Amino acid sequence: MTAEREHRPAWRGIYPAALTMFDRRGRLDETATAKHLERLVAAGADGLVVGGTSGEFIALEPEERRRVIKVAVETVAGRVAVIAGTGFFATAQTVELTRQAEALGADGAIVILPYYQRPTHDEVIRHFEVVGAASGLPLLAYNNPANSAAPALSPADLGRLHRAGVIAGVKSTFPTVNEIHELRAAADAGFRAFYGSFMAPLEGLAGGADGWISGILNVVTPEAKQLAAAIERSDLAAARAAWTKILPIKLLYTERRLGPCSDLSIYRAILDARGDHGGWSRPPTLPLTPSQRRKLEALMAD
């Protein structure tokens, strides 16, 4: 029997995939993480995704993942939704962390496709069915085959999982937006479809996405709010103007304007350049070099 859950959470809007803060030695910095989450809420975030890809879940120990969720729930204190990243490759580990997230007071969980080991399509479906039956939290499927090496869930798959009461929605992490259109046709209005890339959020929101989840939102939350609001009122000119403010930051990564580096390192350096605290990532992810930081600051000033 599927656990009692809210299958139609009212999630919509701008949900930063929040950075997890580490100190220079790679230790989890709970105080800095809480301050960053507070900053995102103050900037207008409609909800937060914690312990996801941009939160470096893959570099965290299971207990650290639980601590990040606890910090987020306590910091936010019910002001916006907290969606906790709880996915592992192993179904049993995913069930355990999802149950812990529910006990800690998270509003939902986002579950990555079981990764690396290349599970079959039927194994992926079964993974979500088991996780969904084990907890009362509404689940977002994190449909990210490019990073997980798992088969993508089609709009039809996601619609079936939603109608079966397994998932509440999806983070659709494709650069394309046709999946959003197809999801709107495959699922009812209660299905929460979030565009999950930084390539085409304007088109994704205009195509019917309920919101946008992305790591880039760590540094462009106000501009993203302007974009979403413009789409909501069907003001295409204003939406384009808002996207024009965000685009240069996307291009820093997609066009390698600073040279080879992680998108997370760019976001951290932008926070530092603004006088906020960007923290560090855990190796092998490296911070920007001094020359990259100087180039970034010149580009930001320009």
NORRA-V712389 format. One record per backbone hydrogen bond with DSSP energy under -0.5 kcal/mol. NH is the residue of the N-H (numbers start at 0). CO is the residue of the C=O. If there is no record, write none. Layout:
NH;CO + NH;CO
//
This chain:
5;135 + 6;4 + 10;8 + 12;209 + 14;12 + 14;211 + 15;13 + 15;46 + 16;213 + 17;15 + 17;48 + 19;53 + 21;279 + 22;26 + 25;22 + 28;20 + 29;27 + 32;28 + 33;29 + 34;30 + 35;31 + 36;32 + 37;33 + 38;34 + 39;35 + 40;36 + 41;37 + 42;38 + 43;40 + 44;39 + 45;13 + 46;13 + 47;80 + 48;15 + 49;47 + 49;82 + 55;52 + 56;51 + 58;55 + 59;56 + 64;60 + 65;61 + 66;62 + 67;63 + 68;64 + 69;65 + 70;66 + 71;67 + 72;68 + 73;69 + 74;70 + 75;71 + 76;72 + 78;75 + 80;45 + 82;47 + 82;80 + 83;81 + 83;107 + 84;49 + 85;83 + 85;109 + 86;109 + 93;89 + 94;90 + 95;91 + 96;92 + 97;93 + 98;94 + 99;95 + 100;96 + 101;97 + 102;98 + 103;99 + 104;100 + 104;101 + 105;100 + 106;81 + 107;81 + 108;137 + 109;83 + 110;139 + 111;109 + 112;141 + 115;147 + 116;114 + 123;119 + 124;120 + 125;121 + 126;122 + 127;123 + 128;124 + 129;125 + 130;126 + 131;127 + 132;128 + 133;129 + 133;130 + 134;130 + 134;131 + 137;106 + 139;108 + 140;138 + 140;168 + 141;110 + 142;140 + 142;170 + 143;141 + 146;143 + 147;143 + 148;144 + 150;118 + 153;151 + 157;153 + 158;154 + 159;155 + 160;156 + 161;157 + 162;158 + 163;159 + 164;161 + 165;160 + 166;160 + 167;138 + 168;138 + 169;191 + 170;140 + 171;169 + 171;193 + 172;142 + 172;170 + 173;171 + 179;176 + 180;176 + 181;177 + 182;178 + 183;179 + 184;180 + 185;181 + 186;182 + 190;187 + 191;167 + 192;190 + 193;169 + 193;191 + 194;210 + 195;171 + 203;199 + 204;200 + 205;201 + 206;202 + 207;204 + 208;203 + 209;192 + 210;192 + 211;12 + 212;194 + 213;14 + 216;213 + 217;214 + 218;215 + 219;215 + 220;216 + 223;219 + 224;220 + 225;221 + 226;222 + 227;223 + 228;224 + 229;225 + 230;226 + 231;227 + 232;228 + 233;230 + 234;229 + 235;233 + 238;234 + 239;235 + 240;236 + 241;237 + 242;238 + 243;239 + 244;240 + 244;241 + 245;241 + 246;242 + 247;243 + 248;245 + 249;245 + 250;246 + 251;247 + 252;248 + 252;249 + 253;249 + 254;250 + 255;252 + 256;250 + 256;251 + 257;251 + 258;255 + 265;261 + 266;262 + 267;263 + 268;264 + 269;265 + 270;266 + 271;267 + 272;268 + 273;269 + 274;271 + 275;270 + 277;275 + 279;21 + 284;281 + 292;288 + 293;289 + 294;290 + 295;291 + 296;292 + 297;293 + 298;294 + 299;295 + 300;296 + 301;297
//
